[in-house]
Amino acid sequence: MLDLARLRVLVEVAHAGSIAAAAQRMSFTPSALSQQLAKLEREVGCRLVERGPTGVRLTANGRVLLGYGERVLGDLREAELAVRGAEPQRVAIGTFSSAGKVLVPEALSALRRRHPTAQLSLVDVEPPEGYGLVTSRDLDLLITHRYPGGTLPSATGLHRKRLLTDPLRLVLPAGHPRATGHIGLADLADQDWISGGLGIPNRICLDHLAGAAGVRPHVAYETRDYEVTLALIAAGLGISLVPITVLSQIDTSRLAVRELRGIRPAREIYVVHRKRPPALVAELVALLGEVLEPSPARDSPAAARDSPA
């Protein structure tokens, strides 16, 4: 039978991304954790991790065992809570950056007012990561997304609910010569684009949409940060596709915001939690929905309406 403590080491190392980071989190020395991993590999008879100068990468067998380890740890933590017979007074949230700015603060503030002694925490988790953290109960709630052209990870054993459909808009510098009339992606083949690097969800989306239009976008500036993206656009350096939730929070006077001709791309924002969430988690999910209710026209908020050329 596998040693549970060593299985937890594998899970912690996978979540932390390196032996050193996991050792710090678990209050062990890196050499001690490395020895535990080596013993676990001997127990299962195969390599579980590939060690590199910047961290570790799980092998195919390591990823298989990680999935089981996350479920085992999550079930044990849930069993402990069930035996105690008390609802946990904590909510640990993982979210991507733009949702952390736009959706989460108001909902968390409302939850804090209702439950002033609850332990609330927040960590940055860029999609598609984070599902395993919910399975293992390191996170109680994950806010994640899927862009056009991307796929959703498996949510086996979890509950996933779409919270919001967040339309994408073409954003150009104010006064850009292409910012008049109806614009299609084929009209922008000669433009400098701003997007994430290869494999980043918004880059996958751009390549997917452009490919369907028969063009290959020239990505001159690579960043996944929408604040940087919008600053570059305002400086006249390029164009991009930006979610309306991001545009609704900023001054767009130096930008031209347009719908694309013939398509209505949108990213989908989801909440993910265990199938029987504690009352505080369910309450927070409801509060996130209430944050969106006052904006039935979120598809075209005032700050993100098509601005005149």
Sequence and secondary structure as in RCSB ss.txt:
>XXXX:A:sequence
MLDLARLRVLVEVAHAGSIAAAAQRMSFTPSALSQQLAKLEREVGCRLVERGPTGVRLTANGRVLLGYGERVLGD
LREAELAVRGAEPQRVAIGTFSSAGKVLVPEALSALRRRHPTAQLSLVDVEPPEGYGLVTSRDLDLLITHRYPGG
TLPSATGLHRKRLLTDPLRLVLPAGHPRATGHIGLADLADQDWISGGLGIPNRICLDHLAGAAGVRPHVAYETRD
YEVTLALIAAGLGISLVPITVLSQIDTSRLAVRELRGIRPAREIYVVHRKRPPALVAELVALLGEVLEPSPARDS
PAAARDSPA
>XXXX:A:secstr
   HHHHHHHHHHHHHSSHHHHHHHHT  HHHHHHHHHHHHHHHTS  EEEETTEEEE HHHHHHHHHHHHHHHH
HHHHHHHHHT    EEEEEE HHHHHHTHHHHHHHHHHH TT EEEEEE  TTTTHHHHHTTS SEEEEEE TT 
     TTEEEEEEEEEEEEEEEETT TTSSS B GGGGTTSEEEE  TTSHHHHHHHHHHHHTT   EEEEE S 
HHHHHHHHHTTS BEEEEHHHHTTS  TTEEEE BTT   EEEEEEEEESS  HHHHHHHHHHHHHHTT TTTTS
 GGGS    
